[in-house]
Amino acid sequence: MDYFSGKRLSNKLKTIFIAIRPWSFSASITSTFLGYLLAWKVNGAIDSIQMLFTTASILFIHGAGNLVNTYYDFANGFDTKDSDDKALVKKDLTPNEIVACIGEFYFLGMLSFLVVYLHSEVNNISLVCLFLSGVFSSFVYTGGIGLKYIAFGDVLIFLTFGFLTTAFAYFAHTGKLSMDIISYALPMALNTEAILHGNNTRDLESDKSAGGITLAILLGKRNACILYCLLLMIPYAVLGILAFNSSWTLLLPLVTVPLAVGLSAKCFRGDLVMIPQGTAQLNLLFGFLYLTGLALAP
């Protein structure tokens, strides 16, 4: 392979890496590890092999979903030269290359799940259904039905990264589901939804011009910022309730309040360019401290 061919391949891989949007993986990582932690509290131990391949399956499906989003946003005219995702707009990748990557990521996700299924003592239809629900949600957000474009994308993301990934990780280790999952997943669900809603608030005008309907469009920019602020702040109130009923260590994420306030202020000022990335960083820090507090709780 000559120098220029190697450089083109390197640039292509870099473009694919950016299109996968790894910065958004904080949403799936934190909710997945919440499931592990809750399972550890029940079982007193975690299977490392199961943990590794469960995480891999979730991240591959998340990456595939991001690529599906790249493809359909471009195909439906939502991506422009001002968008974050310019892989197809700038012709750094072709639609066929994106489709090939989508297939590869779904294949790797299903291969990882096969290891989870075969290694698990919970070899039943419920585990398969939870996984396939994740695969389905990763596609229909922008593909097929295209829930993002008809104002249901927020609901899907809230349920997927707030509850589904946590339930899948928990069930793969325990073979059962618990109502406690909902209460403990709620702070992360709201905080994760803030990432999407912040992104949609930033892209409100371009999405509207392309004919899309998002929750941010329905609310208008000011009300969308109010909702964004609530999505960032309500998790702290939920933590207070959980801490009252469990342990003060669950209050560790309160140190991120200044970051949440700063992001809310940026939204109201109209400084929206880096809102999604900033919210993802907050989500990762919030999630890390939340998991730490939960691990330390009696």
Number of C-alpha atoms within 10 A of each C-alpha: 6 6 8 9 10 11 12 11 12 12 13 15 13 12 17 18 12 15 23 25 16 13 14 22 17 20 26 22 19 26 27 26 20 29 26 28 22 24 25 17 15 13 11 9 12 16 13 9 13 21 17 13 20 26 22 19 26 25 21 23 25 28 25 27 26 22 25 25 23 25 24 18 22 18 12 13 15 19 23 16 11 10 13 15 20 19 23 22 17 11 9 14 17 14 17 10 14 20 16 12 18 23 15 14 22 20 16 18 25 20 16 20 23 16 16 25 19 11 15 19 12 17 14 11 9 15 22 16 12 18 22 14 15 21 21 15 21 24 22 18 25 23 19 10 11 18 20 23 22 15 17 15 23 21 14 18 25 20 18 23 26 28 23 26 29 29 27 28 28 25 21 28 25 19 17 14 14 11 7 9 19 16 15 21 23 19 24 27 24 23 30 30 27 27 27 21 26 30 20 24 29 23 22 22 16 17 21 16 12 15 14 19 20 24 21 27 19 13 14 14 19 15 15 23 24 14 20 26 20 15 23 26 19 15 21 21 13 16 25 17 15 17 18 12 9 14 17 16 19 24 21 19 21 18 12 15 15 10 18 23 14 11 24 24 14 16 23 17 11 14 13 17 16 14 24 22 15 19 26 22 18 23 26 23 18 26 24 19 20 24 24 17 19 23 16 12 14 9
